[in-house]
Amino acid sequence: MWANLYHSIAASATLNGFRSFSSSLVLGQVIKLTRFRVVDNSMIGRAAELAGKPAYCIHVYKKTGVGYLGDKVLVAIQGQKKRAYIVGLKQKQAPMVPRYDSNNIVLVEDNGTPTGTRIRAPIPSCLRGQKGDFTKILACATKFV
């Protein structure tokens, strides 16, 4: 019964000109095959956004395999493998940490320098105190939340 109801609602939503919607819940974590939005101004990030093919996670550089804000991930984008840092998540955050509408990443090269020269989205200010290669990323950011 619920499947028929869902299909009729989805069909009417697309027929009326509305975007289709998803009834799946937001995951509470970043795991393999999670889709990301690239928020720096790198050419590869722009090309992927224009082509409608977002970057997705291949590997999380943690023992648990679960990524959170500030973690390093390996992503597949435009047929290439790139390293990136997570700078915004959809999931519920700790107090005073912003929650975003999309999972945001900043692409970095193998030596830790960001691929782009500017970051288009606000960056959480809680990343300032974390250890890692965030100093170069924070230098590119213009807005902090």
N, C-alpha and C positions, 0 to 999 in steps of 0.2 A: 504494500500500500504506500509506504513512504517513498519507495523508489519511483512509483508512478507520479506521485505528487511532486517530487523533486524534478523529474524530467518535464512535467508540464509547466512548472514555474520557470525552469531554465529555458524552455522553448519559447514561452511567451515573453521572457525578458529579452531574448535575442531578436524576436520578431518585432517587438515594439521599438527597436533601435537602442535599447539599453545595452550596456556592456554585460557580459556574462559574469556571474559571481561565483565565488567558491564557498562551499559550506564546510571546508576543512578548517580545523583549529590552527592557530599560530603555534609553531613548535616553541618549546621553552628553551631551545638550545640551537647551536649551529653544528650540524653534522655533515657528512658527505652528501653531495648533490643538493645542498642548500644554495638557492640563487641569491646573487648579490647585485647591488647597484654600485658602479664605480663612480666616486664623487670627486676625483681629481680631473684635471684637464688634459690627460694624456690622450694621444691620438688613438691608441688601441681601445681605450675606454669609450671614447666618442663614437668610434666606428661600430663597436658592439651595441651601443645604445641606439644608434640610427638603424642598424640592421635588425633590431628587435631580438637579439640573442644575448641575454645577460650572462655574466660570468657565473660559474657555479663551482662549489667547493670540491676539490679532489682529496685533500688531506688537511687535517688540523695538526699543527705541531705541538701536541700535548700527549701525555701518556694515556689520558682517558679518551681522546678522540672527540671531545666536545669543546667547542669554541665559545668564548664569551668576549666581552668588550676588551679590546687591546691585545687579543691573541693573534698570532701569526698563522696564516693559512696558505695553502697552495691552491690556486684557482685555474680553471681552464677558461680561456677567453680567446675568441677568434682563432681557434685551432692551436693556440700556444699555451704553455704552462708558465704562470707568473706567480710570484710571491706577493702577498698582500697582508695588510693589517686591518682588523675589524675596528671600525670607528663609530658604528651605530647599529643598534639592534632593534627588532620589533618586540622582542620578549620583554616581560616585566623586569624592571631594573630595581636596583637598590634605591633607597631614598636619596633625593637630590641628584639622581642621574637621569638624564632625559631618555624618553622612549621615542623611537623614530617610526615613521610609516614604512620604511624599507630597511633591509639589511645593507649597510654601507661599508665599503672597503676603500682603501687607498693602496694602489699598486706600488710596489717597490722593486728595485733591481736586486740582483744577488748580493751586492755589496751594501745594501741598506738605504741607498738614496732613492727618494721618490721618483717615479716615472714622470709625473707631471710637475708643473711649476706652481700651480695654484690648486687649492681645495675649494670646491664650490659649495659645500654644505657645512653647517656649523659642527664643530668638534666638541665633544664633552670635555669640560675642564678637568675632570677627574683623571684624564690621561696624562696630565702634566707631571704627576708624581710617580708614574710607573716607570720601572726600569726597562731598558731595551733601546731600540733605535727610534724612539719617538721624538727626539730633539729635532731631527731633520723634517719630520712630518709636521710637527707643531710650528716650525718656522715657516712652512708653506701656508698654514691656515690663516684665514683672516677673521673668522668669526668663532667665538667660543660660547658654549651654553653652560 
